[in-house]
Amino acid sequence: MSIQRLRTDPRLSEVVIHNGTVYLAGQLDENLSEGIEAQTRATLDSIDTFLAEAGTDKSRILSVTIFLKNIDDRDGMNKVWDAWVPAGQSPARACVEAKMYSPDLLVEMTVIAALP
């Protein structure tokens, strides 16, 4: 079976497709001056973009891992997340506190989704 890699550079591929499954690299907001809700919104927009490029969408997400700089931001992140996830299509999900590469990065997400 072939492996398709999209938006690849020497360090990583933003999207990897294999055996009907789409894997997204850690998605995050490029504007780190924003708060948790804005960073979450931008991160989810990025996920939508990459899933569409791979030929799928958020209704087919199987699993998400959410990394928060501060677990106390969970309520703000969940407010945006809950409005974004299609009703009845909630994926398996983990949400953990993590040390981020930048002190201004508040949220990062990795995604696994199915192709139609």
Secondary structure, 3 states (H helix, E strand, C coil): CCEEEEEECCCCEEEEEECCEEEEEEECCCCCCCCHHHHHHHHHHHHHHHHHHHCCCHHHEEEEEEEECCHHHHHHHHHHHHHHCCCCCCCEEEEEECCCCCCCCCEEEEEEEECC
